[in-house]
Structure formats: C-alpha cells, structure tokens
C-alpha cells in the first residue's frame, strides 16, 4: 500500500508534464534503487529521500488535461 500519492510536474523545461509519484518506505529487501524520482515521460531524474522507494506513472490523457487546465476528454474548452 502506498505511503503517499502526489501529482508531480517534471522540472525539465522541455517536458513539464505531470505524473503520479507513489512513495513507499524502502526496506532491507528493496527491489529497486531508492531515493530517485524519474519522470515517466522524458526520463528526467532527481534525488529524493534515500530511505524511500518512488514509483512513477503517467496520468491518463484526461487526468493530464485536468491537471494542466487545458481542454481534453471530459473537460470543455474555456
């Protein structure tokens, strides 16, 4: 079960897209490197808490449109 779910925007100016970050406490049998957040769109990475495992996922097209405030599926044009 995720410890925390947060929408995050890529800090790479060429990308800037939102993605979901799921945080888990890293245990002794951690299956992946802990302490790194990676954008699922462009691969940009940043260091984070070394005792935490971060899994990232792209949002759906509709979710991304809502988060970015632009028209898309289920969101009317302004």
C-alpha positions as semicolon CSV with decimal commas, in nm:
position;residue;x (nm);y (nm);z (nm)
1;X;0,000;0,000;0,000
2;X;0,148;0,339;-0,096
3;X;0,259;0,563;0,184
4;X;0,168;0,875;-0,014
5;X;0,049;0,966;-0,366
6;X;0,138;1,303;-0,509
7;X;0,093;1,467;-0,851
8;X;0,433;1,600;-0,956
9;X;0,532;1,817;-1,253
10;X;0,855;1,737;-1,437
11;X;1,120;2,003;-1,374
12;X;1,274;1,958;-1,721
13;X;1,167;2,272;-1,915
14;X;1,140;2,071;-2,237
15;X;0,886;1,837;-2,071
16;X;0,699;1,988;-1,775
17;X;0,431;1,717;-1,785
18;X;0,256;1,592;-1,471
19;X;0,296;1,242;-1,336
20;X;0,198;1,045;-1,029
21;X;0,453;0,964;-0,761
22;X;0,389;0,675;-0,524
23;X;0,616;0,666;-0,219
24;X;0,697;0,357;-0,015
25;X;0,928;0,303;0,278
26;X;1,237;0,127;0,144
27;X;1,302;-0,195;0,329
28;X;1,601;-0,423;0,353
29;X;1,478;-0,623;0,051
30;X;1,411;-0,323;-0,170
31;X;1,362;-0,445;-0,532
32;X;1,464;-0,114;-0,694
33;X;1,703;0,173;-0,621
34;X;1,563;0,401;-0,352
35;X;1,588;0,779;-0,338
36;X;1,529;0,868;-0,703
37;X;1,222;1,018;-0,872
38;X;1,213;0,972;-1,251
39;X;0,974;1,133;-1,499
40;X;0,795;0,855;-1,695
41;X;0,770;1,086;-1,999
42;X;1,125;1,210;-2,057
43;X;1,343;1,023;-1,806
44;X;1,448;1,334;-1,607
45;X;1,557;1,232;-1,256
46;X;1,609;1,398;-0,922
47;X;1,743;1,276;-0,590
48;X;1,499;1,240;-0,304
49;X;1,480;1,075;0,039
50;X;1,725;0,781;0,023
51;X;1,507;0,578;0,261
52;X;1,207;0,595;0,028
53;X;1,124;0,399;-0,287
54;X;0,950;0,604;-0,557
55;X;0,739;0,456;-0,837
56;X;0,615;0,700;-1,102
57;X;0,331;0,665;-1,352
58;X;0,200;0,885;-1,631
59;X;-0,153;1,017;-1,586
60;X;-0,421;0,935;-1,843
61;X;-0,478;1,190;-2,118
62;X;-0,793;1,310;-1,937
63;X;-0,621;1,341;-1,598
64;X;-0,330;1,530;-1,753
65;X;-0,567;1,772;-1,927
66;X;-0,742;1,843;-1,596
67;X;-0,415;1,891;-1,406
68;X;-0,279;2,123;-1,676
69;X;-0,606;2,316;-1,712
70;X;-0,647;2,253;-2,082
71;X;-0,935;2,111;-2,285
72;X;-0,939;1,737;-2,324
73;X;-1,165;1,439;-2,274
74;X;-1,428;1,532;-2,020
75;X;-1,311;1,894;-1,995
76;X;-1,481;2,167;-2,200
77;X;-1,284;2,437;-2,379
78;X;-1,284;2,774;-2,198
